Amino acid sequence: MLKGIDVSHYQGDIDWKKVKATGMQFAIIRAGYGKYAYQEDPCFEDNIKGAYNAGILVGVYWYSYADTAAEARQEAEACLTVINPYKDKIVLPVFIDHE
């Protein structure tokens, strides 16, 4: 069984080497939320780079509040725009978090 965490800007500044030292093997990182790329999580870049550089496997999620298929497509496109520069670091799935 693998051990992992999910994180967003709510966790603040993360010491990824300490996370790795606790035995965490993967992180699912919030890339953002909503319909627009400017809704990127403010800590996404630091988190994905930090996790990757610490040797932690990376996946991402996009928080969705879509009510229609068209909004869901727009959110998916925003997510892809945000994560595109990091696609070589993302080895786990990209999730949509719809609560």
Steps between C-alpha positions, in 0.01 A plus 500: 500500500625849412474791739403841370347838571293760324592865535396849399581853608314427824804305624723805453873465435589129494842355576492222241818335626332456840191363329717245318677412828163406656462229239261675263545362150253712305317829509182607326536875460217744438567681174207738539125533481226634279472596136807717450874436501551809717333297777821300537576402858750761624730224630470265203834584340693482828324178600550312175863602473566427869338157493670403175841618620457304824439180302128481571270374224259771387137508391269800493140594556276782389221607733180519297174676560365442150124463466491420128699296252614822332633637830674169571673517160607859570640397838686207343653734243607742775658212690690383193628853441631526856665157513645498148842644600536219756372206296841330515481499882145363529516120504177431690146579382340839460183504710192718497378564856130569478337520842 
